Amino acid sequence: MSEPSTPHMTPEQFRRHGHEVVDWIADYWTRIGSFPVRSPVAPGDVREALPASAPEQGEPISAVLADLDRVVLPGVTHWQHPGFFGYFPANTSGPSVLGDLVSAGLGVQGMSWVTSPAATELEQHVLDWFAELLGLPESFRSTGTGGGVVQDSSSGANLVALLAALHRASGGATVRDGVRPEEYTVYVSAETHSSMEKAVRIAGLGTDAVRIVEVDGDLAMRPAALEARLVRDTARGLKPVLVCATVGTTSTTAIDPLAALGPICQRHGVWLHVDAAYAGVSAVAPELRELQAGVEWADSYTTDAHKWLLTGFDATLFWVADRAALTGALAILPEYLRNSATDAGAVVDYRDWQIELGRRFRALKLWFVLRWYGAEGLRAHVRSGVALAQELAAWAGADDRFEVATPHPLSLVCLRPRWPADVDADVATMTLLERLNDGGEVFLTHTTVRGQVVLRVAIGAPTTTRPHVQRAWALLCDGHDWLAADFAESAAERARQAAALRAAGAAPAPVAVPEPPPHETPLPEVPAAQDETATQVDAQEELAAGEGTAASR
């Protein structure tokens, strides 16, 4: 067999080039504020800068690093930028990167305890630490009936929670016979993350199994509406399987009332899954734990350390109160994975807690982060984001150019710019958003609240400080003023044209009378965004009576 043209990298070469790569990352972090937050490239630009074919001969690391600057960086949206206020934070940190580096260097496959005992036992221990830090129930600890595991994402956690719920609801029949989609139902709100519906599809239930429960004026799931749907579906011979409650929805960080939903789920024998992907980690600060009061009712719970807790993607923390339901749904043991520790039942094999067989040593970066920051450091980071968000909301609340559109208990503020009555508010708001993002200093995203476009300002990047938030607010105000002046000039021009027409004896075009802005009328309860499919539409007529029954309980 011939030798490769470029030999394997020796430890000494790795040491030298590793220093170069670490220096490159450190330099990037030093200069990150000089880049436009959102990548300015057009579709296809990055590929145009790459050669058509793979290199035939090996190249030096210096050439790769040069192309990081030439090809990659122009096509990067800088999520660690101090002006990144879009989506939710996707934090990383020095300790997290170092932990990932060690994990990559060890290169272990942690699918079973025997394949690397430390990969399993460190993860168990770190997840127990986090359960304590977040004030989660004792049942979620590895010493109880449940336990925690690091998943790849909360989307994946939502899927395995549903599979565990189906296993419990069917008495294990889904493992043997598959699902009967016409039998089972799953309950979400109009604000629930789309990954839950995707999980329903992947699990074989199909979208028809999804019931979308109405929300209240704060966009939180209405307990009475949930119970009405459970009662009605049970009466129709269906089997409610899972309710997904959210602590911190993606659009607005709305919070479903766990303390009210939990007893309802228990009465109906329904699995309560709590999706706290963004907001759950905020409970490291004890004063914020009241936001998820009632979490002790949960059968499963997910939150992302890779959003707001200084740990690089992927690091989803997922707990179940009854691990037997989870492993019952997912465990399978081919002969080539058998070993004495597994056969004796003395260990946890995390391959049975996830969809994939293989798994990385993700717990290392969590361990590095916890060891570096300590609980107090994590609390300080969360509290900083919350304090800056409250300050931003106060500035907006005192300014008649903007309206704070939703409650803002954490570090996301949703702002609705106010525009003249003759202006299409949604178009104006999106124009303002694009103007801000095109400027390169900040990056924001949008959502809709009660059918109107609002701007989301999500604070949480480790580099973001008060001056950065002040600058974002100044840009919002300046952009609003510029557009408002443009609208005023356009209105004045239309008025001049109308006056000229009148002077010439022509009848001016009729002027439409605008509808009053929504904030001038009482806000109704927000209905469900959709409901059962056409085959079940007749049953919807029973909803009002069903909800009345539930409300009187």
N, C-alpha and C positions, 0 to 999 in steps of 0.2 A: 504494500500500500504506500502510495507516495505521500510525502510530508506536505502539509498545507503551505501555500506560498507565504502566508503570514502566520507565524507561530502563535500559540496561546499567550495571552498576556501574563507575564510573570508577576509574582507578588511585588517585586521591586518596581516594575513598570506600573503596576496598579497604584502603588503608593505615590509615584511621581505624577501620574495622570490624574489620580484622585484628588491630589492637591490642586491641580489646574481646574478641575470641574468644580470643586468647592469654592475656589476663588472666583470662578465665573458666576456662580450662584450668589455669592456674597456681593460681588460687584453689581449684579442685577438688582438685588434688593436695595443697594445703596442708591442706584439711579432710577428706580422704578417710577418715582414721581415725575420724571422728565418725559415719559412716554404718554401719548394719547391713551386714555383708558380703553376705549374701544378700538379694536383693530381697524385701520382705514383701508385694508386691501379689498379688492373686488373679487367676486367668485372666480376661482381658477388661477389667481395670481401666484399662490404658493406653489402649485404644481408646475406653473410655467417656469419657476426658478429652479426646479429640480431636473436632473438629467433624465432622459427618456428610459434608460436602462440602468440596472443595478451595477455597481462597480465590479469590475472583473478582478481587480487586485485590491488588497487591503490598503487603507489610507491611515495616515497618522491622526491622532486625537486632535492635534492642532487644527487640521483641516475641518474636522467635524465641528469644533468650537467656533471656527470662523463662519461656518454656514449656519450655526445657531444665530449669530448676529445678522447675517445677510439674508437668510431665508425664513427662519422660524420666528424671530422676535417681531418682524413687521406684521406677521399674521396672528399674533397673540393678543387677545383681550386680557388685560392685566387684572386678574381677580384679587391680587394682593395690593393693588394701587390704593393710596389713601382716598382717592376720589371715586372708588367703586362703591356705588350705592344701589346696584341692581340686584334683582332676584333676591337671594339671601346670601350672607357671607359664605365663602368657601375657604375658610381659614387654613393656613398652614403656619408653621413656626419652625425655628431652628431645631428644637428638640424633636419635633415630629419628623423632620427630614432626616435627622441623624438616626432616629429609630428605624425609619424605613430603609436607610442605608445598611444598617446592621442586619435587618431582616433579609434584604436582598443578598447581602454577603454570606449569610448563613445558608440561604437557599433551601430551607427545610420545607418538607411537605407535611403539613399538620393535620392531615385528614383523620388520623386516629391517634389515641394516646401513645401507642407503641411506636408510631413513626417519629415522634419527638415529644416525649413527656412534658418538657418545659413549655412547648407551644400550647398545650392544653391547660396545664395547671396554672401558668401565669395568666392566661385568659380568664379562667374561672375566678381567680383571685382579684384581678383588675375589675371584672364585671361586678363582683361583690362590693369592692370599694365604691364603684360608681353608684350602685344601688343605695348604699348608705349615704353618699354625698348628695344624691337627688331626693332622698327621703322616700324611697319606694318601699312597698310592703315587704315584710319578711318572707312571704311566699316566693318572692323573686330571687332569693339568695340560693346559692348552690347547696347550702346546708339544709334547705327546706325541700318542698315538693317540686320547685321549679328550678330556675337558674337563668343565667345570661350567656349570650354568645355575640360575637362580632359578625355582623352580616355585611354584605357589600353595599347595601343601600336600604333606605326605608321602603322603597318599592319592592325589593326582595323580601324584606321583613313582612310587609303586608301580605305577600303571597303565601309565605310559610304559615303566617297566622291563620289565613283562610283555610289552608290545607289541614292544619291542626283542628280547627273548628269543625270542618267537614268530617274529620275522623271521629271526633267526639259525638257529633250529632247523629252520625250513621251507625254508631257502635262498632266502628271499624269496617263497615261494609264497603266504603269507598275504596279501600285498599284492594279488596277482592274483586268487586264488581264494577268499579268506576262510579262516577256520579250520575245521578238521574236529574238532569237540569230542570225538568218540569216540576220537581218536588221541592227544591231548596230556594230560599230567598236570602238576600244580603241587603243591609240597610246602611245608607250613607246620607249625607246632606248635600245640598246644592253646592256647598263649599268644600267638600271632601276632595282630596287630591286625586287626579285621574288615575294614578297607579292602582287604586283600589278596584276601579272598573276593569283595568287591564288584568289584574289578578283574577278577577271573576271570569274573564274570558279564558285566561291560560288554564285555570282550574277546570274548565269544561262546562261551566254553568251557563255562560253566555250572558250578554247584556240584559236579556229579558228577566233575569233573576234579580236585577238590581232595583231596589226601591229607594227613591230619593225623597228624604224627609224634609219637610218645610223648615225654614229658619226664621228666627225672630228679627227684630229691628237691628240687633247687633250682629246678625249673621251667624248666630249660634243655633244648633239643632234644638228644636222644640220638643221637650219630653212628651207632652200630650200627643203631638202628632206622631211620634215614634210609637207610642203605645197603641194608638188607634190603628196604625198599619199592622202592628204585630197581631192585634186581636182579629182584625179582618182577615189577614192571610192565614192565620191558624184556623179560623172558622171555614175557610175555603179548602182546608185539607193540605195546606202547604207547610213546610218545615223551616221556620226562621233559623238561620245558622249563625250569622255574625252581624254585629253592629260595629261600624267603624266610627268612633268619636275622635275628634281632632282637638288637640291643644296647640293653637297657633296655626291657623290655616295659611296656605301659601299666598292667597290673594291679599289678605288683610290681617292675619294673625288673630282671627276670631277664635273663641274658646268655647267648646261645647261643655255643657254643665255635667261633668262626670258624676257628681254626687246625686243628681236627679236621674241620670240615665242608668247608673249602675243597678239600683234596685229593680228598675223595669226589666233590664236584661236578665237579672236573676230570677224574677218571677216567671219569665217566659222561657227560661233555660237557654238563653242565647249567649254566645261567646261575645264578650266586650273587648274589642281591640282598640287601643289608644294609639293614634298616630300623632306623636309629638316631635316629628322630625326636626323642625326648627327650634321650637320653644322649650322642649323638655329639658335641655341642658341648663336653662336659666334657673332651674331649681337648685343648682349649687349654691345660690344665694337664698337663704332661708326665707327672707321676706317676700320672695316671688313664688313660694310653693303653694300659696293659697290659690293661684291660678289653676292648679290641677287638683284641687280638693276633690276627694272621691276616687282618687287613683287606686285605692285599695280594692275597688270593685273590679278592676281590670283583670282579664284573663291573659292578656299579652300587651306589650308596650314597646314602642320603638322611639328612639331619638338619635340624632346624628351628631357625633362629636366632630365630624368634618364640616359642619356648617359654622358653628359659633364658638367652638371650644378648642381652637388652636391646634387641631389635628388634621393632617392632610387626608384627602379622599383616598381610599374609602374606609370609613370607620363608623358604621352604624351599630349602636348598642341596642340589643333586642333581648327582652326578657319574657318568660312565660311563667305562669303560676303553677302549671301542671306540665312538667316536661314529658310525661308519659304520652300525652295527646300529641305532642310535637314529634317525638321519636316514633310513635306508632304510625304516624302518617308518612314518615320519611325514611325510616330505617330499612336497609336491605343489606344482607351480608353474604357476598359470594365467598367461595372457599378460599380464594387467594388473599382475602383480608382477615381471615380468622387468626386469632392469637389467644394465648392463655388469659391475658388480662381482660380482654373483651368477653371471652367465654365465661369468666368468673363473675362478670358484672361488677367488677371492682373499679372501673374507670368510666369516664365520659369520652365518647368518640364523637367529636363535633361534626363529622361527616353526616351524622344522623340528625343534625339540627339545621340543615341548609339544603338548597337544591343541588349544588355542585358536590362532587366527591372531593376534589382537591381544595386546599385552602392555604393561604399565605399566613405568615406569622404576624398578623395585624396587631396583636396585643402589644408588641414591642414598642410601637410608636406611641400608643396610649400610655404605656408605662413610662417611657421617656418624658412625655408631656407632664404627667402627674408628678414625676420625681423632680422635674425642673421648676415647675410653677407652684406646686403644692396646691391644696384646696383654696388657700387664700388668694393665690395668684389668679386662679380660674374665676373666683368670685369677683375679683377686682376687674377683670376683663369684661365680664357680663355686666357688672354694675356701670362701668364706663359707657358701654353702648346704650344702656337704658337711660342714663342721665342725659346723654347727648340727644337722644331721640325726644325726651320730654322737653328739652330746651328748644329744639327745633319746632315741636308742636306748639309751644307757647308763643314763639315768634309768629308762626302762621296764624294762630288763634287771635292775635292782636292786630292782624293786618287784613284789611278788607279786600285785598286782592286774592286771598286764598281762603279756603275752608278746610278744616281738618275733617276728613270724610268719615272716619271710623274710630272706635276706641283704639288706644295705642299703649297698652300696658308694658310693651317690651321695647325693642329697638327698631321697629318698623313704623313709619308714619305715612299715611295715605293722604295726599293733598289734592283737593279739587280746585283748580284755578277758577276764579270768577271772571266771566266775560260779559260784554253788553248783550242785551236781550236779542239783538238782531244778528248775533254771531252764532255759527254752529259751534257749540262748546266743545264737542268731542274732537272736531277737526282742529280747533284752535289749540286744545290741550296736546294733541299729538304733534302739532307743528312746534309747540314749545319744547316738547320732549326731544324731537329730532334736532332742534337748534342746540339744545344743551349737549346732547351726545355728540353731535358733529363738532362741537367746540373742543373736545378732547380732554377738558379738565375734569369732568365728572361723567359718570354713566349711571342712568336711572332706567327703570322699567315701569310698565303701566299695568293696570288691571281695570276691570269694570266693577262698580258698586252700584247696585240698583239701576243697572242699565246705562250708567254714565262712566266715562273714562276718568280715571284718577291716576295720579303719579305716585309711585311707591319709592320711598327713600329708606333703604335698608342700611342701617349703620352696624358696623361690627368688624371691619378689617382691622387687624392689629396696628396698622400704621395710621389709622384715621384718628385725628385729634380734633379738639374744638375748632381751631382755625380752619380745618378742612370742611367741617359742617357749616361754619359761618360763610365760607366761600361758596359752598353749594347753595345756601340760602340767598346769597347776593346774586348769584347767577340766575336763580329762579325768578327773583324780583326784577332783575334787569331784563331778562327775556320776556317776562310778562309785560313790562312797561313798553318794550320795543314793539311787541305785537299789538298791544292795546293802542299805541300811537298809530300804527299802520291801519288798524281797523277804524280808528277815528277819522283818519285821513280819507279812507275809502268811503266812509259814511258821508263825510263832508262833500266829497266829489259827487256822490250820488245825489245829495241835496242840491248841489249847484246845477247838475244836469236837469233835475226835476224843475228847478226854478226857471232855467232857460226854456224848458218845454212849455211851462205855464206862460212865460212872457211871450212865447211865440204862438200861444193859443191852442197848443196841443194838450190833451188830457194826460196827466201823469199816470204811470202804471200803478195799479192798485198795490197797496202795501199790506203784506200779511201781518196780522196781529200775532205776536209771539205768545206761546204758552208761558204761564208763570213758571219761574224756576222751581224745581222740585222741593227746594228747602223752604218754600213759602207755604207748602201744604203739609198736613200731617203725613208722616211716613207710614204706609201700610205694612203689615207683616209680609215678608218676602215669600212668595210661593215657591214650590219646587220648580226646578228648571225643566224637568221632564218627569215622566212617570212610566207606568207599565206600557207595553206595546199595544198595538191596535187589537190584538186578540183578547186583551184583558180590559179594553177601554170601558166596557159597560160596568165593570166592577167599580170604576172610579166614582160612579154616582153614589156609592155607599159611603164614601169617605167622610162627608160632613157628619152623617149620623154616627159613624164609627168614632170620630174624634170627640163628638159630644159625649159618647159613652165613656171614653177613656178619661176625659177631663173631669167627669163626675166621680171617678173612683177615689 
